[in-house]
Amino acid sequence: MGRGTPVVRLLRAAAVPVTLVVLVTLAGVVLGRVYAGSLLTMLVAGAAVGSVLVSVLTRRLASWLVAPVSVLVMLGWTAVCLRVAAADAQLPGGFVEVAGDAAGNAIPRLLTAMIPVEATPDTILLPVVAAWLAGLAGAEVALRAGRVLLGYLPPVLLHAGAVYVVGPNAEPAIGATVAFVVAAALGLAVSSRTPDEDPVDGLAPAVRSGVRVRLAVASAAGTAVVVALAALLGPAVAALVDTAPVDPRRYVEPPQVETLDENPLIRISGWALNPEQELFQVATERPGGAGPADPGGSTDPAGPPEGATSGGAGVRIRLAVLSDYDGVTWRVGATYRNAGRILPATEPAPYATVDTVRQEITVGDLSGRLLPAVPTPREVSGARVAYDPGTGTLIRPDGLAPGLRYTVISARERPDANLLATANTPAGDAVARVLHVPDGAPEQLRRLATQLAEENGAPYARAAAIEQWLAEHYRLVADAPSGHAYPNLAFFLFGPRNGGGQRGTSEQFAASFAVLGRLAGLPTRVVVGFAAPGSGPVRAADAYAWPEVLFDGLGWVAFDPLPRPDEEPRPVEEDFRPQPEDPPPSEQPEPTLEPTASPPAAAAPGGPTDGGVPTPVLVGGTGGGLLLVVVALLVTLAGLRRAQTRARLHRGDPQHRLAGAWRELTDTLRLAGQPVAADLSATEVAAQARQALADVRPPAAAYGAAEELARLVNQVSFAPGTADEEQAGAAAAAATVYTAAVRAARPRWRRLLWSVHPGPLRWRR
């Protein structure tokens, strides 16, 4: 069979289309390395075949007709791909809804999806369309225009784009890239002219020799350039194989929780005041049941706290994990990535048993984005979710809605309780986040943590001692105000019992345990969730917070510091009486002196024998002394108040000064007879502050001072650590203007009493 036969010509004609299909498909292979399964690669291969085949079949049509025809066929193939991906991922909703969502979110979800990426409509749409367009462009340039090498440019760009999107999330695509180069070279070789086609045929002998010389020189020069470039760039390109490429995901913001969910710990008190509110329904299947050491299905031997669930023995459902504490607020601090049905598996703790829990949850009045689930979820169906592997928590980026139903299959870990007593806790940079104690911890908290740690050396003994201390000395109530900043915890732990101290919700119990644990050297975090029945409604009364401690080989172990319902708490003063190292001089034992005979008193010459001070002098001296004491006390109080105001507004970092300015405003309202309720937001407090000026005629600047201060407080509360000197100065000025306006409207004697009122020195924050 000769080189010029129809079969050979057919093979040469098919070389370029087949090569284009291979090159485009290899881009799908490169991108498919970060996908779960092979569905994406097959869909991209279908796009490659379809785009090139349409160009081959329409070669005899006018060039301006090819693109519209190809795009129409592409839309059909894309619709098929979306249906296949939606069915494979078991996504709810109709085709129009799924396709619209995929079209609107294809790029951000592809770049924020968790590795391995599940082939869902929104994560396959962009690769399929890009593959089709690359095949169309390459085929038109290579086949219709005859520029084969230029026709390879679109597949090259597609291949480079796939490598860039994968970034450092997979091994280098050496094999696919080598195959790409080999396929391109073979396509060029097969599609080139045959040896019997001599370009100088038909030329005069003299011209023919000149042309051949020029062709030889050009070929040699081209070969030399290629060899030189390979020698120069080869080592640099080879060195890039071991260099971590840029991850494009860092330029795209992953799904975020709402402000409501950033610190769900503050929702505990609100839920406690509405105990019958139905948050969601749950149906639980536990193959094998809960073990004897874990009657409640939790990660700790004790199970859920007594009285925390309305459904008897149930399971502990987790909503959020809070690992970051700045002395004011516990925060989630998680990084969520869009995920498919199958979530990335993490290695369980070496000395923990794992059982499977399957739950079907129907959302009721629960709001926000956080999805409740038994830790640790492995598969989610019925809802599009984002997942944080570090905490094992879920969010729904679109937010929760009544009636939302989803199914979660979780791998629940239960530690070996027999190993807890001898288990150690990890240390180092890997756990620095959960060991961090922010500056400003009250001295009483440090002394209590030291007292409990000194009596218990082992980590578990320390954790158990903190748990027992909180359970024995404090009362669980539903109407305690929310708050877990250092001052709140200090008042909860050491405040007078008859003044609202030593009582709180699970918010204060869990936060106090976590802070005391970190002060005692334990890696701790706070978890918000529900002690739910096995099946049935989960109400607001079932919501609570609990602390967890990280142990080597056992993972995170939950503790229950809540008091038992049938036990009366013991006053803290009975057990926490820290004594100074050296007793004061008044307590030093005095030497015992033997009594001696007293000499008789000698009579004073010219006066009475009693020698007493006259009564008028005694009365005057006593009254004068008391007056001096009162004056000294008032001066001291005035000085302390002024020092307190200066410290709040002009000392410390901008964050503390802004908080101090806010306390100046709330203290002013309290002194004016309009105390601020604990559950009011900053905006609501500002409205109350403006109302306090209704009956006076303050300067115009006073009206906007409260709103400006509330705005600054909200800004810093939602973005901790961002306060600067300018904001701190503005806050101090606003607090000064408002306080001066309110004071100026009071009578002179009230202003005097205002300056020496001791309340702001002792009021709980």
Helices and strands as residue ranges (DSSP letters): H 6-31, G 32-34, H 39-57, H 63-89, H 95-112, H 121-139, I 140-144, H 148-151, H 153-166, G 167-169, H 174-191, H 205-239, G 240-242, G 248-251, H 259-262, G 264-266, H 267-273, E 278-285, E 314-322, E 324-325, E 330-331, E 337-339, E 352-363, E 370-371, E 377-381, E 385-388, E 393-395, E 405-415, G 417-422, G 429-434, H 443-454, H 459-473, E 475-476, H 486-494, G 497-499, E 503-504, H 506-519, E 524-533, E 535-539, G 540-542, E 543-551, E 555-558, G 572-574, G 585-587, H 615-650, H 654-671, H 682-691, H 700-718, H 725-744, H 748-756, H 759-762
